[in-house]
């Protein structure tokens, strides 16, 4: 498996990955549209948009976009979506993508990665409920699934409401 930054030729394959990955979970499938809109808005962070490729075929994708904690617009990024073709579930693709994007975000100097997802899955990557760090979700009902992974540049005094890039608000 090869992990690399996405390139323009990957766009259709990335869209297809998210359509297939979320077909049973989200009707309509908003995750594929979200990636397209983040890219169109200029909010898809190129160094944090990573594909997993097997035998020349894109089988997974993860991305991050700028986020804001309180008034700070530099320290945190929002992760998601993370998608893997169903036939590659439980094959380590998602884990590899998560390790790659977290390492890249840390190397770029981000202090935190925030996401909305299953704590049972994401805790293995060091994510904890965001409220433990004084970070609140934009929608209060998200709190049981709203998580943060602090990185090397994390500033513990940075607390408040997290806001995703505008494309998330248009879902």
Buried (B, 14 or more C-beta within 10 A) or exposed (E): BEBEEBEEEBBEBBBBBBBBBBBEEBEEBBBBBBBBBBBEBEBBBEEBBBBBBBEEEBBBBBBBBBBBBBEBEBBBBBBBBBBBBEEBEEBBBBBBBBEBBBEBBBEBEBBBBBBBBEEEBBEEBBBBBBBEBBBBBBEEEBEEBBBBBBBEBBEEEBBEEBBBBEBBEEE
